[in-house]
Each structure stands twice: as structure tokens, then as C-alpha cells.
Amino acid sequence: MPIFKVALAVLVSILPLNILRVLGYRLLFGYRIEHSRIGFGTIIAVDEFSLSRSRIGFLNQFIGPIKVNIAEGASIGNRNVFSCGYWVLREDNKAMNYARTLDVGADTLITSGHHFDVAGEFKLGDRSWVAGIGSQFWTHGVGVRDRDIEIGSDCYLGSAVRFAPGSSIGDNVLVAMGSVVSGKLDVSNALVGGVPAKVLKENYDWKKVE
């Protein structure tokens, strides 16, 4: 791990004003940050970082050889971890072709206290929510080749959900609290839940349920 890069990011993260933190990340790291807020203590030490008209809260960590793109209108709460170990760059792992990409769509919401492993690709569709607290998303594992995670648009993920490598859901899906999504659920407009998660209701619109 490039210790100097992380140490420098820590120093930038504790600058007292948002404008100073944004300028520090722009000038010292070359990140593309426009009209956005970055909370105190948020450490960004990655390969590429793009943030536009969005908000990131306090004490988040973006660390590792990853590419991050956060679209307009996204809101990320506090104490989330988005990370990838530098072990993916070792010679014996290069053939695995880890994508190392975080793609957060427009008008999304990620609340607080979640963990995102970004060895593969993690994609969160427009207007989707990672709600509650304590969810985990894993994009690598022993012997795993199909590792990327994709969450469609207009989805709602309850507290403490788990997404295994290679898992995905379609659009307008509600994932019940505590569920473990361990495969590709190629369904939209549905309620899914359980361990492992399965479709509980079809033709379901969580935004209209009273």
C-alpha cells in the first residue's frame, strides 16, 4: 500500500473547511470534484475519483487502487468504507482482471456504516438507496470469477443486507432487511428477501406500498 498517498489523504481530510478539502484533493491528487461537499475526515486515496454536484458525509474511506465515479445528486452518509486491497496488483493476481470500479448513479442515497469491497465492479443504479446500516457488498472470494455486483435503478436495500460476489438485481426492487443475495435475481418490480434471497412478490412497487 502506498503509505505516503494515504497519509497525505488523511491530512487533506482534516482540513477545516470543505473548500480546502476539495482543493486539496483536486490539486494534490488530480481528482475531478465539482460543486460538491466532502465531510471532515473523509479519506480519498484511490487511482481515480470523479464527483459532481453530490454530497459525502463525515469519516468515509475510499482507499485502494480503484476508480470511483459518483454521479450528480448522490448523497453518501457517514462512516462508510469503499476499499480494495493492493493485493489485486500482485503478479499472481493480474490474470484475474479485477475491475476495481465503483460506479454510483445519479440521485442515489447511501446512508451510514456500510462496507463495499471494490476488488471487482460495484454498480448502484440511478435513484437507488442503500438504506439502514451495516450492509456488506463483496466482489471477490476464493475461486470466484463472476464477481461483479450490479444493483438496478430505483431499488431500496434494507439494513444489514449482504451481496455475494456475482450477485445482481433488476430495477425497482426492494431487498428486505437482513437478506443475503447470492446470485443473479434478474427480476424487476419485485420484493426479494431471505437467506438466500428469493422473489417474495412480483409486480411490486415499494414506492407505492402504504
N, C-alpha and C positions, 0 to 999 in steps of 0.2 A: 504494500500500500504506500502511495506517495505521501509520507507523513507531512512534508512541508506544505503540500497543497491543502490537506485537511486542516493543519494548524492555521494557515492563512485564512481559510474559510471561517474558522472559529473566531478569529479576530474581527473579520468583517461582520459576522453575525451579531456581535455585541456592540457594534457602533450604535450610538444613542438615538439616531433618527432614521426613519425609513429612507429618506433621500440619500443619506450617507451609505446605508447598506446597499441600496440599488446601484449607486455609483461605484461602490467598491466591487461589487460582483461584475458590473459591466467592464470597468477599466482593468481590473486585475485578472479576471478570468475570461473576458470576452463573451459573456452571456448576453443573450438578447432579452432584455426586460423593458417593457413599455407600459406606462400608465398603470402600474401595479403596486401592491403593498406586500412587503416581506416582513413578517413578525420578528421581534427580538429573539435572538438565539437560534434562528433557523439556519442550519449549516448546509451549504450547497457546494459540494466538491465532486463534480461529475465531468464527463467529457464534453457534453453539450447541454445547454439549458436555454429554453425559449419560453417566455411568459408574457402574456399580453392581456391587459385590462382584467386582471384577476387578483385574488387576494390569498395570501398564505399566512397562517397564524404563527403562534409562538412555538419555538423549540422543536421544529420539524428537522428531519435529517434526510438529505438527498446525497448519498455517498456511494461512490464506486465508478467503474468505467462504463457509465450508462449515458444514453441520450434521452433527454426529457423534453417533451413538448406539452405545454399546458395552454389550452385554447381560451378564447375570450369568455369572460363571465364565470370562470371556475372559482370555487371557494374551497379552500383546504383549511381545516381547523388546526388544532394544536397537537403536538407530541406524536405525529405520525412518522414512520420510518419507511423510506424508499431506498433500498440498498441492493448492491451486488458485490460479492467478494471479488478481489483481484485474482483469485484462483482461476477464473474463467479465461485469463490471458496466458496461462501456462502452456508450454508447448504441447503437453499431453492432452490438453483440452481444446486446442484450436480446431480440431476436426469436428467438434460438437456444434460449431457455428451458433453459439449463443447470441440471440438477437440483442439483448441488453438495451431494451427500449421501453420507455414509459410514455404512453400517449393518453392524456386526459382531455376529454372532449369539452365542447362549449357548454356553459351554464350547468356544469356538474357541481355536485357537493360531496366532499369527503369530510366527515366530521373529525373526531379525535381518537387517538390511541389505536390506530390500525397499523398493520405491518404488511409491506409489499416487497416481495422478493422479485428483483428485476434482472435475474440472470437471463431469462427469456424475454418475451414481449408481454407487457400488460397493457390492455386497451380498455378504457372506460368510455362508453358511448355518450353522445350528447344528452344532457338533461338527466343523467342517471345519478343516483345517490348511493354512496356507501355510508349508511346511517349508523346510529348507535355507537358502540365502542367495541374494541377487541377483535375485529375481523382479521383474517390472515389470508394471503394470496401467495402461492408458491409456484414458481416457474422452473424448478429443477428438482431432480431426485435421482436416485441410483438407477441406472439403466433406462432413464426416461429420454425419449427422443421427441415425442409430441408434447411440448412443454408450455406453449404459449397460452395465455388466458385472454378471452375476449368477452366483454360484457356489452350487450347491445344498448340501444338508446332507450331513454325513458324507463329505466329499471330502478327498483328500490331493493337494497340489500339490508336486511335487519342486522341487529347486533350479533357479534360472535359467530359469523359465518366463516366457513373455510372453503377455499377454492384450491383444488389439487392441480398439479401440472396437466396441461392439455384440456382443461375444462372451459366450457363456454355456455352462455345463454343468449336467447334472442332478444327482441325488443319488447318493452312494456311487460317485464316480468318482475314479480315480487318474490324475493327469496326469503323464506321465513327465518326467524331468529334461530341461531344455533345449527343451521343446516350445513351439510358437507356436500359440496358439488364436486363430484369426482369424475365426470365425463362430459361429453358434449350433449347438452339438452337443446336440441335445435327446434325450439318452440318459442312462439311469441304470444303475447296476451294471455299470460298464464300465472298461476300461483304454484310455486315449487317449494318443497320442504322435505326434511327428514335426513336420516343418516343411513345410507347415502341418499341424496336428494332425488326426488322423483316428481313428476307432474301431479299436483293435487287437484287443480281445477284448470280447465281450459276456458277460452272465451271470457277471460277475467281481466278487468281493468282496475288496478289498485287505486287509481286516482279518483274513481267514482264510487268506491265502496264506502258506505256510511257506517 
